[in-house]
Amino acid sequence: MVCLFVVYMVGLVQHCQSTEQDLKSQSFSSLGHKMAKSALVLIADGSEEMEFVITVDVLRRANINVVAASVNSPGPHIACSRGINIVPDLTLDEAVKKGPYDIIILPGGLKGAETFAKDAHVGKLLQQFEKEGKKVAAICAAPTALKQHGVFKETKLTSYPSFKDEMSAGGYPYSDDNVVVSGNLITSKGPSTAFEFALQIVEELEGAEAASNVAKGLLLPR
């Protein structure tokens, strides 16, 4: 009788330990899922390096998984607008296979934005993100690519000031704010607003507290 009781108690303890371990695993799994936000950041020859690097840096500080993807680049590196060379993680075709992503981000720079506007694959992705209710972010000249590909029509946005008339004529209500959030669209003005832009993306993906923590580490007000 005593032996049976001991066997029963040992089995009960093992069951409880197993259940506890399962709960811990589920908890860690849930936490991991919560932190698994991902961003696809495009870059092309002529992209504005400050807007690209600041955005990627800030998002990675927030533990967002960032993939930098080259668009229509003939070589392994991208020649940015001020002559700085950047080596992206993957080509766009390669990066798409690594998806899905929670947001697609387009830095500015006139030549880079023109490449985004002309690229059919970029257009297809933007249309897909809009259709699926996913977030899209564009800064400086990059909002012109949104217009070219016919996405987020009649959505309030901002851009580099010299594109104000073009965007307004294209049916986009224009704002002079540094950063504009309209539903799933995040836009911003240019190099001087790149930190605000990136921190807003962090807030949209991970919440205000996460954005404030990153800003604090960068000695930026928020």
C-alpha positions in Angstrom: 0.0 0.0 0.0 2.8 2.4 0.9 4.6 1.5 -2.3 1.5 2.3 -4.3 1.2 5.6 -2.6 4.8 6.5 -3.3 4.4 5.6 -6.9 1.3 7.7 -7.1 3.0 10.7 -5.5 6.0 10.5 -7.8 3.7 10.4 -10.8 1.7 13.3 -9.6 4.9 15.4 -9.0 6.2 14.5 -12.5 2.8 15.5 -14.0 2.9 18.8 -12.2 6.5 19.5 -13.3 5.5 18.6 -16.9 2.5 20.9 -16.7 4.6 23.7 -15.3 7.2 23.3 -18.0 4.4 23.4 -20.7 3.0 26.6 -19.2 6.5 28.2 -19.2 7.1 27.1 -22.8 3.7 28.5 -23.8 4.5 31.8 -22.0 7.9 32.1 -23.7 6.3 31.2 -27.0 3.7 33.9 -26.6 6.4 36.4 -25.6 8.5 35.5 -28.6 5.5 35.9 -30.9 4.8 39.3 -29.4 8.4 40.5 -30.0 8.5 39.0 -33.6 7.7 42.2 -35.4 9.5 42.5 -38.8 10.2 45.3 -41.2 11.2 45.2 -44.9 13.2 48.4 -45.7 13.9 49.0 -49.4 17.0 50.7 -50.7 18.1 51.6 -54.3 20.9 53.5 -55.9 20.3 57.2 -55.0 18.4 56.5 -51.7 19.0 59.0 -49.0 21.4 57.4 -46.6 20.4 59.2 -43.4 16.8 58.2 -43.9 17.8 54.6 -44.5 20.4 54.1 -41.8 18.6 56.0 -39.0 15.4 54.1 -39.7 17.1 50.7 -39.7 19.2 51.6 -36.6 16.2 52.8 -34.5 14.1 49.8 -35.4 16.8 47.4 -34.5 17.3 49.1 -31.2 13.6 48.3 -30.6 14.3 44.6 -31.3 12.4 44.7 -34.5 13.6 42.3 -37.1 14.8 44.4 -40.0 15.6 43.2 -43.5 17.2 45.7 -45.9 16.4 44.8 -49.5 17.9 46.2 -52.6 15.7 47.2 -55.5 17.0 46.9 -59.1 20.7 47.0 -58.1 23.3 45.7 -60.5 25.9 45.1 -57.8 26.3 44.0 -54.2 26.3 47.5 -52.8 24.0 50.5 -53.1 25.5 53.9 -54.0 23.4 56.3 -51.9 22.6 60.0 -52.7 25.7 61.4 -51.0 28.1 58.8 -52.2 28.0 56.5 -49.2 28.0 52.8 -50.2 25.7 50.4 -48.3 25.5 46.6 -48.6 21.9 45.5 -48.1 21.0 42.2 -46.5 19.2 40.7 -49.6 17.8 41.5 -52.9 14.1 42.3 -52.9 13.2 38.9 -54.5 15.3 37.1 -51.8 13.8 39.2 -49.0 10.2 38.6 -50.0 10.8 34.8 -49.7 11.9 35.5 -46.1 8.6 37.2 -45.2 5.9 37.9 -44.2 6.6 41.4 -42.8 4.6 43.7 -40.6 5.6 46.9 -42.5 7.4 47.9 -45.7 9.4 51.1 -45.5 10.6 53.4 -48.3 13.4 55.9 -47.6 13.7 59.0 -49.7 16.3 60.3 -52.1 15.1 61.4 -55.5 16.8 58.8 -57.6 15.9 56.0 -55.2 12.3 57.1 -55.0 12.1 57.1 -58.8 13.4 53.5 -58.9 10.7 52.5 -56.4 8.1 54.3 -58.5 9.1 52.5 -61.7 9.6 49.0 -60.2 6.6 46.7 -60.7 7.6 44.4 -57.9 7.6 47.3 -55.4 4.2 48.3 -56.7 2.8 44.8 -56.3 4.1 44.7 -52.7 2.6 48.1 -51.8 -0.7 47.1 -53.3 -0.6 43.8 -51.4 0.2 45.5 -48.1 -2.6 48.0 -48.5 -5.1 45.2 -49.4 -4.0 43.1 -46.4 -4.3 46.0 -44.0 -0.5 46.1 -43.2 1.5 49.2 -42.5 3.5 51.2 -45.1 5.9 54.0 -44.3 7.6 56.5 -46.7 9.7 59.5 -46.2 11.0 62.5 -48.2 10.5 61.8 -52.0 9.3 58.2 -51.4 5.6 59.1 -51.1 5.7 59.8 -54.9 6.0 56.1 -55.3 2.7 55.6 -53.5 1.1 57.9 -56.0 2.7 56.2 -59.0 1.5 52.7 -57.8 -2.0 54.0 -56.9 -2.0 53.1 -53.3 -3.5 54.9 -50.2 -5.5 57.2 -52.5 -7.1 60.1 -50.7 -5.1 59.4 -47.5 -3.5 62.3 -45.7 0.3 62.4 -45.9 3.4 64.5 -45.9 6.6 64.5 -47.9 9.6 66.6 -48.8 8.1 70.1 -49.3 9.0 70.3 -53.0 6.5 67.4 -53.7 3.6 69.1 -52.0 1.9 70.3 -55.2 2.4 66.9 -56.9 0.9 64.9 -54.1 -2.0 67.3 -53.6 -2.7 67.2 -57.4 -2.6 63.4 -57.1 -5.5 63.5 -54.7 -3.6 63.1 -51.4 -4.6 65.6 -48.7 -1.3 67.2 -47.7 -0.1 68.0 -44.2 2.9 70.1 -43.2 3.5 68.1 -40.0 6.9 66.4 -39.7 5.3 63.0 -39.3 1.8 62.0 -40.4 0.0 58.7 -39.4 -3.2 58.0 -41.4 -4.5 54.6 -40.6 -1.8 52.1 -41.9 0.2 54.8 -43.7 3.2 56.6 -42.0 4.9 59.5 -43.8 7.5 62.1 -43.0 9.3 65.0 -44.5 13.0 64.3 -44.9 16.5 63.8 -43.3 15.9 66.1 -40.4 12.7 64.2 -39.4 14.2 60.7 -39.8 14.4 60.1 -36.1 10.8 61.2 -35.6 9.8 59.0 -38.5 11.6 55.9 -37.2 10.4 56.4 -33.6 6.8 56.7 -34.8 7.2 53.4 -36.7 8.5 51.8 -33.4 5.4 53.2 -31.6 3.1 51.8 -34.3 4.6 48.4 -34.1 5.6 48.0 -30.5 3.8 50.8 -28.6 4.6 54.2 -27.1 6.7 52.8 -24.2 9.0 51.0 -26.5 9.5 54.2 -28.6 10.1 56.2 -25.5 12.7 53.8 -24.3 14.6 53.9 -27.6 14.4 57.7 -27.7 15.8 57.9 -24.1 18.8 55.8 -25.1 19.4 58.1 -28.1 19.1 61.2 -25.8 16.1 62.3 -27.9 13.0 64.0 -26.5 9.7 62.1 -26.8 
